[in-house]
């Protein structure tokens, strides 16, 4: 089929029907066999400058089955996830002025079934969790085949959160740096993060979700330092019997790679000191790629708080970009440059242009696509600079021969974040989106690619939407539902904030005290559970309810009894001092230590008389109750430690977590094996000392067990009134003190 792709736009037009059959999968899964005829394409794809942001009805028989339903017209705002009238789906296109850039992009994309299509998507906090880019990856790979997971990183070692589809675990002493720092401590690559250690016993592990699509044979490329001082690497991959040893210190390039017959559900990296000169390692990231010639390899990377110029601080960016060799480079940055104020169009233009220039110089064959940002609010104020930035990015894209996606306009324009928030598509901070919102954003992007390809295949030399209206009005009496754990940040005259339909009076039945909650439109069991600090399963059990919620439905929410506080007593003097375990380094709290069986080797030995306090970073969806369940610290203690009087917490907030009442230490010994450290518990060995008034000292050591066969004695004669010291191991009776000048004898 791909042989029909000609070098000219006319050739593309002739074979557009077959291409549309393939690309119809962008809206979810494969489309029905009813492919739109060429004549019908022109009916609903008018010239770009005539596309209007009004209810535009499209013939149902010209759309994929998943979109059209049964002879039902599709209106403005219709998406796979529902109809949102504030969306401008009739203007949802990838725009371009450079026909050659569009031709290169669509040609390589549609050939992904035979030749691997490589994408690198760079951004900020919207991308670090990889939700909306992960949605794009999964949908493209359903259509064209799995080209690999792409860039991954052990984020726990950098003390930050990982992506949605894998957990990271780290052990040992790691230091980290990132591209948001003005002067990074060491080099940074494509991921925007770097970690470093001088501890040869340090390691980390990545565990991928079982639900994501994987290939059964993969290439693992590790970006790392390659100096003579760099430790060797030992990889343990699930499904591969023998560990794989790699030597960065002898590599001519700044990466090492291996091919494994495994779907790489888990990858564990250890360090090995092979020469005396080896004393450290810097790790910049890892690419997991299928060992095939086709499919889509969609790599995304983001750093919380990154700005456009952050890329210029990544010293290894160009080198690793050349190694990755993307067909499409997507720049998705900007909100952090002006969110707090100080919008500087000239500086932003220079930063974006510098990145474009660097990408084109390093990978001349790559097509560059620029995205602007969605609408946002800073507390109670709309960020006007989002609109200015949207216009600026379009100008830069067309000036530099780049593709352009106007998500600001498509998502609704100015003040549209209120609509996203009211439909549970945006978080309470009104900057970041919910999982549903990010999935919708990913679907809009895929639909834009499909729509633009149809336009390109029909003979369009360029695609520019000229009649955009970036302003929007807030609908009358817009209702935004919040719960008691969220701090509402909007203040619009015609916006009503509704806090949940709670009957504040407490009722009682045979099961205890409860409150009645009347379900409001848009609420979910999750949001109701957060509101009352209870579990979803409890709500279902209390109401014998296992279906979907209905508006005005009444739910019983039982009031949990608070535990009585213990009576304060005078502190008991400790008979021994608390000694922290210095042999075992626990894994980062971001993702729990994966060797959970090791925890069984720990036993309580002392009471920590000085409770420690640790910090916890609040995640999206967390409540005081959820954190209490996770840490084992009561809610009242958590609030007291943080001086909190209300229930409000926000994602990213750092809260103090006091230690539990009982302190624990590990009575362990440390045994080194070939590829890591194993901790085993040894029983304590009591010692007894026998003093005698004698002219020499007799040292007696008794091994565990009974009988004379297990005994071993050594006698060392000495002069003077020296003491005699006898050390006895387990299962022996202590030797009593003798009041004689004769040597002590054992029975």
Beta strands, then each sheet from edge to edge (+ up, - down):
strand 1: 78-79
strand 2: 82-83
strand 3: 94-95
strand 4: 117-123
strand 5: 148-152
strand 6: 166-171
strand 7: 175-178
strand 8: 193-197
strand 9: 203-208
strand 10: 218-224
strand 11: 232-237
strand 12: 244-246
strand 13: 255-260
strand 14: 266-272
strand 15: 281-290
strand 16: 296-302
strand 17: 328-332
strand 18: 367-371
strand 19: 377-378
strand 20: 381-382
strand 21: 403-405
strand 22: 478-481
strand 23: 495-498
strand 24: 501-502
strand 25: 507-509
strand 26: 512-518
strand 27: 554-558
strand 28: 613-617
strand 29: 654-658
strand 30: 668-673
strand 31: 676-681
strand 32: 697-702
strand 33: 711-716
strand 34: 726-728
sheet 1: 1+ 2-
sheet 2: 3+ 21- 18- 17- 4- 16-
sheet 3: 5+ 15- 8+ 7-
sheet 4: 5+ 15- 10+ 13-
sheet 5: 6+ 9- 14+ 11- 12+
sheet 6: 19+ 20-
sheet 7: 22+ 23+
sheet 8: 24+ 26- 25+
sheet 9: 24+ 26- 27+
sheet 10: 28+ 29-
sheet 11: 30+ 31-
sheet 12: 33+ 32- 34-
end
